[in-house]
């Protein structure tokens, strides 16, 4: 930990991942499951995240190329949320993709969720 002090963020991130998916798990207990690897296997899973226009969210192991999407053994969760909200720009967006983006921005910037929630996309990205 002393050599890589930022590694603690990875440990904390698991907590936030479960918090973000808990509403989905509660609503669909028979349809939604989370599977994790066993610690003794010492696997590293390099996930990728894509959020498009706060409407589409994709997170998983696949790269965004033909090979990963068609031939490699990859797994992604792709979400287009029917639950919508208005963004500060006045645009209707998916609630889950937007909230996921705000949580990632919160993690990266140290700003509060409330501060980021009030900002336009461009303001938050700056």
N, C-alpha and C positions, 0 to 999 in steps of 0.2 A: 504494500500500500504506500510506503514512503517513496518508493521509486516512481510510482504512477499515482499521485494523489487523486487524479480525476477518475480513477477506476471506480470510486464510490458512486459516481453518477450511474454507472451501469447497474450496480446493486440496487440503488434506489429506483431506477427505472422500472424494474419488475413490479414494484408496488404500484406505480402509476398505471402500468399496462393493465393490471387486474382491476384497478379502480375504474378505468375507462370502459372495460368490457362488462363490468358487473351489471349495469342496466340491461344490456342485451341478454346476459345469462339469466337474469331474474325474469325477464319477459318471455324468454323462450327456453326454459330449462331442459326440454327434451330435444331441442334442435341445436343448441350451442354448447360446445365442449372446448376446453383448452387442454392441450396435451403438451407436456414438457419432456425434455430428455432427462435421462438419469444422470445425476452428477458424476457417478463413477465411470461413465463413458467418456467424459472429458471432451465433449463435442463443442465446436464453435460453429454457430449458425450465423451467417452474415445476412441480415435481412435488408430488404430494400423497401422504400416507401415512396409512393407517388400520390399526390393530391392534385386534382385538376379542378380549377375554378370553384373550390369548396363544394363540389357536387359529387365527385368521384374520388374514392379512397381505395388504394391498393397497397397492401403490405404483405410481405412474404419473402421467399428466398429467390424468386425468379428475377433475372435481369430483364430489361425491356428490350429483348431482341428475339428474332425468329427462333433461334435454337432453344433458348430458355422456355419460350412459350409453347413450343411444339415437340421438342425431342428430349430435353433434359428432365430428370425427376425433380421437379420444383413444385412448390405449393404456395399459393397466394390466397389471401382473403380479399375479395373485391366487393366494394360496397357502393351502391347508389341509394342514399337514404330517402325514404318517402316522407320522413318527418323533416319539415323545412322550417327555416327561420329567415328573417330579413337581416342582411348584413348592414353595416353602417353606410354603405354606398346605396342602400335601398334595393339591393338585388336579392331575390329569393335563392337561397342556397341550402344544401343538405346540412342538417343539424350536426350529425356525427362527423362528417368530413371537416366541417368548420371547427368544431370543438377539438378534434384531434390536432388540427393545425395550430390552434391557439395554445394547446398544451405543449406541443413541441416548441413553439416560439417562446413560451414561458420558460421552458427548460433551457433554451439556448440564450435567452436575453436576461433572465432574472427579473423581468417585469411581472407584475401581478396579472392574473387572468382577467380581472376587471379592467385594468388599463388596456390590455391587448384587445379585449372584447369591444371596447369603445372606438378603437382605431380602424381606419380603412385598411385594406390589404396593403396598399402602398406605404402607408404610415408605419405599419407594423414591420414591413420588410426592410424599411430604412433603418 
